[in-house]
Amino acid sequence: MQNILIIIHAAPYGSERCLSALRLATALAAREADKPCLRLFLMSDATVAGLAQQNDGAGNAIPTMLAQLAAEGVPVKLCRTCALARGLAELALLPGVEIGTLPELAQWTLEADKVVTF
């Protein structure tokens, strides 16, 4: 089984990079054969995507995909430093989304066969 880490830096709204990352993650998580061990780490402005009760006006694709991935057991973590810098650390997060640390990201990176960044 492949171990794949997806790191998202891009803000959830304003470009399609975050959406593209989540579409890839969703496609990987849905694989029947050769399903990888998948992990998501959101940094910088991407941390905003982990907030609960967002309404993006376009069907809530980003929060819906993140919540679905977390519900399927995909670990989804937000960079603690990035969340603190944006005042997000004490706000409600989507179910299954957690605050993570740089040492956790470092460990995930060492364990990954592939690291994909957006």
C-alpha positions as a Markdown table, in Angstrom:
| # | Residue | x | y | z |
|---|---|---|---|---|
| 1 | Met | 0.0 | 0.0 | 0.0 |
| 2 | Gln | 1.3 | 3.4 | -1.0 |
| 3 | Asn | 1.5 | 6.1 | 1.6 |
| 4 | Ile | 0.5 | 9.5 | 0.1 |
| 5 | Leu | 0.7 | 12.9 | 1.8 |
| 6 | Ile | -1.1 | 15.9 | 0.3 |
| 7 | Ile | 0.0 | 19.3 | 1.6 |
| 8 | Ile | -2.3 | 22.2 | 0.7 |
| 9 | His | -1.0 | 25.8 | 1.0 |
| 10 | Ala | -3.5 | 27.5 | -1.3 |
| 11 | Ala | -6.5 | 29.4 | 0.1 |
| 12 | Pro | -9.7 | 27.6 | -0.3 |
| 13 | Tyr | -11.3 | 30.3 | -2.3 |
| 14 | Gly | -9.8 | 32.6 | -5.0 |
| 15 | Ser | -8.1 | 29.9 | -7.0 |
| 16 | Glu | -8.8 | 26.3 | -7.8 |
| 17 | Arg | -5.7 | 24.8 | -6.2 |
| 18 | Cys | -7.3 | 23.8 | -3.0 |
| 19 | Leu | -10.3 | 22.3 | -4.9 |
| 20 | Ser | -8.0 | 20.4 | -7.2 |
| 21 | Ala | -6.1 | 19.0 | -4.2 |
| 22 | Leu | -9.4 | 17.8 | -2.6 |
| 23 | Arg | -10.6 | 16.3 | -5.9 |
| 24 | Leu | -7.4 | 14.3 | -6.2 |
| 25 | Ala | -7.7 | 13.2 | -2.5 |
| 26 | Thr | -11.3 | 12.2 | -3.1 |
| 27 | Ala | -10.4 | 10.2 | -6.2 |
| 28 | Leu | -7.5 | 8.4 | -4.3 |
| 29 | Ala | -9.7 | 7.7 | -1.3 |
| 30 | Ala | -12.4 | 6.2 | -3.6 |
| 31 | Arg | -10.0 | 3.6 | -5.3 |
| 32 | Glu | -11.1 | 0.0 | -4.8 |
| 33 | Ala | -7.8 | -1.6 | -5.9 |
| 34 | Asp | -4.5 | -0.3 | -4.6 |
| 35 | Lys | -6.2 | 2.1 | -2.2 |
| 36 | Pro | -3.4 | 4.2 | -0.7 |
| 37 | Cys | -2.9 | 5.3 | 2.9 |
| 38 | Leu | -3.8 | 9.0 | 2.4 |
| 39 | Arg | -3.1 | 12.0 | 4.7 |
| 40 | Leu | -3.9 | 15.7 | 4.3 |
| 41 | Phe | -2.1 | 18.6 | 5.9 |
| 42 | Leu | -3.4 | 22.1 | 5.4 |
| 43 | Met | -1.0 | 25.0 | 5.8 |
| 44 | Ser | -1.0 | 28.8 | 5.4 |
| 45 | Asp | -4.4 | 30.1 | 4.1 |
| 46 | Ala | -5.6 | 26.6 | 3.4 |
| 47 | Thr | -6.3 | 26.2 | 7.1 |
| 48 | Val | -9.5 | 28.3 | 6.6 |
| 49 | Ala | -11.0 | 25.3 | 4.7 |
| 50 | Gly | -11.2 | 23.3 | 7.9 |
| 51 | Leu | -13.6 | 25.7 | 9.6 |
| 52 | Ala | -17.1 | 24.4 | 10.2 |
| 53 | Gln | -20.3 | 26.1 | 9.0 |
| 54 | Gln | -18.9 | 27.8 | 5.9 |
| 55 | Asn | -21.0 | 28.6 | 2.9 |
| 56 | Asp | -19.0 | 29.2 | -0.2 |
| 57 | Gly | -22.1 | 29.9 | -2.4 |
| 58 | Ala | -21.1 | 27.2 | -4.9 |
| 59 | Gly | -22.5 | 24.1 | -3.3 |
| 60 | Asn | -20.0 | 24.0 | -0.4 |
| 61 | Ala | -17.7 | 21.7 | -2.4 |
| 62 | Ile | -14.6 | 22.3 | -0.3 |
| 63 | Pro | -16.1 | 21.8 | 3.2 |
| 64 | Thr | -18.2 | 18.9 | 1.9 |
| 65 | Met | -15.1 | 17.1 | 0.4 |
| 66 | Leu | -13.0 | 17.7 | 3.6 |
| 67 | Ala | -15.8 | 16.4 | 5.8 |
| 68 | Gln | -16.3 | 13.4 | 3.6 |
| 69 | Leu | -12.6 | 12.5 | 3.6 |
| 70 | Ala | -12.4 | 12.8 | 7.3 |
| 71 | Ala | -15.5 | 10.7 | 7.8 |
| 72 | Glu | -13.8 | 8.0 | 5.6 |
| 73 | Gly | -10.9 | 7.9 | 8.0 |
| 74 | Val | -8.4 | 10.1 | 6.1 |
| 75 | Pro | -6.4 | 12.1 | 8.6 |
| 76 | Val | -6.9 | 15.8 | 8.0 |
| 77 | Lys | -4.8 | 18.3 | 10.0 |
| 78 | Leu | -4.4 | 22.0 | 10.0 |
| 79 | Cys | -1.1 | 23.6 | 10.8 |
| 80 | Arg | -1.2 | 24.8 | 14.4 |
| 81 | Thr | 1.1 | 27.8 | 13.8 |
| 82 | Cys | -0.9 | 28.8 | 10.7 |
| 83 | Ala | -4.2 | 28.4 | 12.5 |
| 84 | Leu | -3.0 | 30.5 | 15.4 |
| 85 | Ala | -1.7 | 33.2 | 13.1 |
| 86 | Arg | -5.2 | 33.5 | 11.5 |
| 87 | Gly | -7.2 | 33.3 | 14.7 |
| 88 | Leu | -8.6 | 29.9 | 13.9 |
| 89 | Ala | -7.3 | 27.7 | 16.6 |
| 90 | Glu | -10.3 | 28.2 | 19.0 |
| 91 | Leu | -13.0 | 28.1 | 16.3 |
| 92 | Ala | -15.2 | 25.1 | 15.5 |
| 93 | Leu | -13.6 | 22.8 | 12.9 |
| 94 | Leu | -15.3 | 20.4 | 10.5 |
| 95 | Pro | -15.9 | 16.9 | 12.1 |
| 96 | Gly | -12.7 | 14.9 | 11.9 |
| 97 | Val | -10.5 | 17.8 | 11.1 |
| 98 | Glu | -7.8 | 18.4 | 13.8 |
| 99 | Ile | -5.1 | 20.9 | 14.6 |
| 100 | Gly | -1.7 | 19.4 | 13.8 |
| 101 | Thr | 1.9 | 20.3 | 14.4 |
| 102 | Leu | 5.0 | 20.6 | 12.3 |
| 103 | Pro | 6.6 | 17.6 | 14.0 |
| 104 | Glu | 3.6 | 15.6 | 12.9 |
| 105 | Leu | 4.0 | 16.9 | 9.3 |
| 106 | Ala | 7.7 | 16.0 | 9.5 |
| 107 | Gln | 6.8 | 12.4 | 10.6 |
| 108 | Trp | 4.1 | 12.1 | 7.9 |
| 109 | Thr | 6.7 | 13.3 | 5.3 |
| 110 | Leu | 9.2 | 10.7 | 6.4 |
| 111 | Glu | 6.6 | 8.0 | 6.2 |
| 112 | Ala | 5.2 | 9.0 | 2.8 |
| 113 | Asp | 6.1 | 7.3 | -0.5 |
| 114 | Lys | 4.8 | 10.4 | -2.3 |
| 115 | Val | 4.2 | 14.0 | -1.2 |
| 116 | Val | 2.0 | 16.1 | -3.4 |
| 117 | Thr | 1.7 | 19.9 | -2.8 |
| 118 | Phe | -0.9 | 22.4 | -4.0 |
